[in-house]
Amino acid sequence: MSIIEFNCLPTIIGSMPHTDPQQACSLVTRYLKDIPAWPQLPRRSFLENMYVQYSQGFPGVVVEGDRIYVDTSKDYQKPLEELYAAYLDNNASKFPVGADYAAGLYAFLEQPGLSPLAVKGHITGPLSWGLTVNDENGRAIIYDEILGDAVSKLLKLKAAWQEKELLKISKNTIIFVDEPYMASYGSSVAAGPFSSPEKVAEMIDEVFAGISGLKGLHCCGNTDWSVLLKTNLDILNFDTYNYAESVSLYPDEIKKFLARGGCIAWGIVPNDASSADKESVASLRDRLEEAMAPFTRNGVRFKDLVAQSLLTPSCTLMPLGEEGAEKALELLTDLSREMRKKYGM
């Protein structure tokens, strides 16, 4: 791939604390003019929970109140065949995300006057989805011999459908695959065949295969970053504020990733109120530059690292509330402006 240079432009992870999709979209389009992202609104409805949001069409899936599970005791052969047929035909139109499941996306698509450099979407990763959604007996569906294989295929179609919608706003798309469960990678929680780095990378790459634009990966905790760097990702997003040193433990892998044109999305703006209240643009700039410094000792030019960077919050803006989320976006955009000014971008 060619070198990706965003020069520290800002964007967000996805979920926001609002219940009104128009209010959330208004905030996004006001602060993120270059790379807006559609807002996920889990407080509006359980259907917008990150594990429910992309579940429509999965064979045997049941959503009851505040619970999602897969009922494997019922005959799911026909919906499974329909899923595989759509997958083999690359027919994403058969598996849209409904308006009840993503009010923020539908409101975002109707925003007037948008002409961004790129537009960002997001989808839950197959490892996290498959380990969180259980069958009727409480067993993670990823361990089901038949349905476990269907997880990545459904999410590939959902990603492809979403990207097609976002292309209405910009020809340049970015889709992040969100894998919070990678923070548990290697533990007993993610044991079994899915502890294999090759298997994890294969599952994620299957979702990536549905994305024609830029492919991002987000994990908001510490993990074995070498596993994620085995995938076909273009953008690596991590919680820089709390885990800055975690990625610097993989200097060779990061150097290779940057050399092939990759971009790092630094999650530098904290998403907890106590930390956010004590930070300023100056303090976050110092923290960001400190996080970047170890890579320059491994032969990466600082100027190139800054150029091949995006800036984001550390994770979801949900914990900050509506007022706090706006303050975080203001910090984020001001920090971006400061970095671009300092480094002549």
N, C-alpha and C positions, 0 to 999 in steps of 0.2 A: 504494500500500500504506500501511497505518497505520504509525506510528512503532514501531520495534522497540527496546524498552528491556530489555536484559539486565543493566544496571548492574554490569558487570565480573564477571559470573559466570564460572567456569572450565569449560573442556572441553579435549579433546585432538584431535590431528589424526587418529590412527587406529592406526598400526602401533606395536607394542610388542616388546620383546626376548625375551619369554617363549616357551616351547614348550608349556607347559601352559595350555590355555584357561581352566581354572577359576582358576588363580592370577592370570592377567591380569584376568579379570572381577572377582575379589575386590578387586584393587587399584583398578580403575575405580570399582566401586560404593562402596568405602570413602571415596575422596577426591572423587568427582564425583557427589554425591547429587542436585544440581539438573539437570545436563545430562550424564549418562553417555553414553559412546560405545562401541560394540562394538569389541573389539581385533582388529586384523589381526596375524597371527602368521607372518611370512615365514620365520622361523628354524625353524618347525615343519615346513614343507613348501614346496617350490618352487611348489606349487599355490596358495599364499597370497602369492606375489609379486604386486605390484600390477598387473602386466600379464597375468598368468595368471589371477588370481582372477575376473575378469569375462569370460573368453574362451569359456566353454562355450557351444556353439551357434553360434559364428561360422563361417560357411561355409569349409570347408577347413582349419580350425585343427588343428594337430598339437602335442602336448606330449610331448616325448621327453627323459627325464632332466631336465637343467637347461636345456632349450632349448624355446622356443615359436616357431612360424612358421606361415605359411599356405601350404598346398600348392595353388597355382593350376593345377598341371598335371593335377589330377584333376577329375572332374565335380562341381561344387559347386552345380549349378543347383537341385536339389531343396531342400537346406537354405537356399539363398538365398531361394527362393520361400516357404518356411515362415517365415523371419525377416520378410519383407515382409508376409506375411499377418497375422502376430501384431502387427506394428507398426501396420498399418492398422486392425486391430480393437482396438488398445490392450489386447492380451491378454498381460500380463506373466507370467501363470502358466506360459506355455510356455517361459520363459527364466529359471528360478530360478538362484540361486547354490548349488551343491551343498555338502553338509556337509564333504566332503573339501577344498573350496576355501575354506571360511570357518568353521573350527571355533570361532573366537572369537564369531562371530555366533550360531551355534546354542547355544553355552553361555550367551551373554548373554541370549538369549530365554527361557532357563529359570531365570534368577536370581529367587529369591523376594523378595517384599516391596518391589519397586521402585515408587515413586510420584513420579517426577521431574517437574519443571516442563516439560522437553522431553527428547527423546532424539535422539542424533546418529548419523548414518551417513555413509558416504563411498564415492565411486566414482572410478575413474581417468577423467580427462578424455579426450575424443576426439582432441584434438591430440596429447597425450602417448602415448596408446595406439597411434594410427595411425602415429606416427613411430618408435615403438620396436619394434613387431611387424612383422617383415619377411615377404616371400614366400620361396619356396625358393631364390631367387637373391640374396637379401640386399637386396632393394629394399623400402623402407618401404611397407606395405600402403596407406597413405593416398593414395599416388600411383597406385594401381590404379583405372582408370576406373570399374569396376563395384563392386569390394569396398570402395574408399575411402568410397563413399557409405553403405555398410552399417554403418560403425563407430559413428557417432552413434546410429543406429537401434537397434543391439544395446544400447548403453550406456543409452539411454533406457528400454528394457524392463527392464534389470537394476536401474536406479535405482527404477523404479516397483514392481518386485517387492520390493525391499529395504524401501522405505517402507511397503508394506502389512504386512510383517512387524513393523516397528518400531512401527506403530500399535497393536500388541498391548500395548505398554508405556506409550505416552503418545499422546494425541491431537495433541500438538505435536511435529512432526518437523523435523529439520534434516538436510539431505543436502549434504555438501561435495563438489564436483567438484574433484579434485586435478589440477592442471596444471603439473607441474614443468618441462615442456618450454617453457613460456612464458618461462622464464629465458633461453632461446636465441632468443626471438622476434626476427626481423629479421636473424638471422645466416644464413649460407649453409645451415646445418642445416635451417632451417625456411623455405627459399626456395620460390619457385613460387607457385601460387595460394593457398597457405595462409599466405603472408605478408600477404595482404589482411586488414585489420582486420575488414571486414564478413564475410568468409568464416569467420574464427576465431569471431567472435561468433555467427554463424549456427549453426555446429557445436555450440557450447556450449549455445546456447539450445534446440537440438533435444533435448539430454539433459535440460535443465531442464524441458522440456515434460512429462516423465514424473514430475515431482515436484510434488505438490500443496501441500506445506508450504514451509518456508523453504529457499531455495536459496543455498548458499555456494560460494565459489571460493577455493581455496588455491593459492598459488604461493610456494615457499620461497626464491626468488632475486629478483634485480632484474629488472624487466620494464617494458614500456610499459603502465602500469596503465590508461591511457585506453582500451585495447582491451578489457580485461575489464569496465570500467565501462560499456561499450556494451551489455552483456548484461543479461538480466533478473534479475541476482543481487540477493539481499537482504543477504548478509553477505560482506564482503571480508576474507580472512585473509592476512596476510603476515608474513614474518620480521622482526619489529620489532627484535629484538636486534641483528641484523647489517646490516639495510637500512632503518633508521628513516627516513632522509632520502629514500628512493626514492619513497614514496607522497606525501610532502610537496611533491614537484615538480609535483603535479597538484591544486593547491588548488581550482580552479574546479570540476573534475569531482567531487572529494570533497565539496565544499560542496553541489552539486546532489544527489549520492547520499544525503547525510545529510538533506537537505531533503525528499526523497521517502520518508524513513523508514528508510533503510539503516543497517546496523550494521557496525562495524569490529571484527574479531577480531584483537587485538594479540598476535603471537607473541613474547612478551617473555621467556619462560624459555628459556635456551640449552640446546641438546641436545648439546653437546660437554662432556666431563668437565672439561677445563681451565678453561673459562669458568664452568661451573656451580659448581665448587668455590669460586670466589672471590666468588660473588654471595650477597647476603642479601636479605631482604624489603625492607629500607630502600633498598639500592642499586638494586634492580629497580624499586621505586616511583619513585625519582628518574629513572631511565632512561625509564620509561614516561611520566611527566609531561613530560619533555623532548621525547619523541617526539610527544606530543599538542600541545605548545605552538604549533608553526607554524600549525596550523589555526585557532587562536583569533585569529591576526593577520589571518585572511581573513574574519572576521565570524562564525565559529562559536563559540557560547558554550561555555566549558569544561565547564560543568555538563551541557549537552546531549551533548557529545562523550563524557563519562564514562558517561552514562546509556545511550548507544547503542553500548556496547562489550561485547565478550567478551574473555576472556584465555585464551591458549593457550600451549603450548610453541612454540618457533620452527619446529619441524617434527617429524618422527618421533622417538620416544624410543628407537629401536633402538640408536644409538651409545652410550647410557649404561649398558647392561646392566641387569639386573633391580634391583640395589640402587640404582643411579643413577637409574633411572626412578622409583622410589618417592620418592627425595629431590626429584626435579624436580616430582612431583605435590604433594609437601608444600609446596614453595616456591610453586607455582602457587596452591594453595588458600589459603595464608597471605597471599599478595599480594592475592588477591581479597578476602579478609576485611578486610585493611588498607585497601584502596581504598574498599570499601563503608562502612567505619566512618568514614573521613576525610571522605567526601562525603555522609554521612547517608543511605545507601541501605538 
